[in-house]
């Protein structure tokens, strides 16, 4: 399997939408996991980030809490 990102989201999170759009512009497939509808996603989000703030992005084995373009770019080695 190639490079992809998992984004923990909620339906009303504007930064989640921006994060997904940014990753897609970089041609990175995104798997969205809605923590309001998926108890397993909620548990994993809490485990990885220590809370329930979203977005939480999993990318190349790293966890990014919040939509941080700079951190995404650094992880990908761009910018």
C-alpha positions in Angstrom: 0.0 0.0 0.0 1.3 3.5 -0.9 1.3 6.7 1.0 -2.0 7.8 2.5 -3.3 9.8 5.4 -5.9 9.0 8.0 -7.8 12.0 9.4 -10.0 11.8 12.5 -12.9 14.3 12.0 -16.3 15.5 13.1 -19.0 16.7 10.7 -18.8 20.3 11.8 -15.0 20.7 11.9 -13.9 23.3 9.3 -10.2 22.6 9.9 -10.8 18.9 9.2 -12.2 19.9 5.8 -9.3 22.1 5.1 -6.8 19.4 6.1 -8.5 16.8 3.9 -8.6 19.3 1.0 -4.9 20.1 1.5 -3.8 16.5 1.5 -5.9 15.8 -1.6 -4.3 18.7 -3.4 -1.0 17.0 -2.6 -2.4 13.8 -4.2 -2.4 11.9 -0.9 -5.4 9.6 -0.5 -7.3 10.3 2.7 -9.2 7.9 4.9 -11.6 10.0 7.0 -12.8 8.6 10.4 -15.7 10.4 12.0 -15.2 10.2 15.8 -18.9 11.1 16.4 -20.1 8.0 14.6 -17.3 5.5 15.1 -16.5 4.5 18.7 -13.3 2.8 17.6 -12.1 5.9 15.8 -12.9 8.0 18.9 -10.8 5.6 21.1 -7.9 5.6 18.6 -8.1 9.4 18.3 -7.9 9.7 22.1 -5.0 7.2 22.4 -3.0 9.0 19.7 -3.6 12.6 20.7 -4.5 12.5 24.3 -7.9 14.1 23.7 -10.8 14.5 21.3 -9.7 17.7 19.5 -9.8 17.3 15.7 -8.4 17.1 13.2 -5.9 14.4 14.1 -3.9 13.4 11.1 -1.9 10.2 10.8 0.8 10.5 8.1 3.9 8.4 7.6 3.8 7.0 11.1 3.5 10.5 12.6 0.5 12.0 14.5 -0.4 15.6 13.8 -2.9 17.3 16.1 -4.6 20.1 14.4 -4.3 21.3 10.8 -0.6 22.2 10.7 0.5 22.7 7.0 4.1 23.2 8.0 4.3 20.0 9.9 2.6 18.1 7.1 5.1 19.6 4.6 8.0 18.7 6.9 6.9 15.1 7.2 6.5 14.9 3.4 9.8 16.6 2.8 8.3 19.4 0.8 8.3 23.2 1.1 
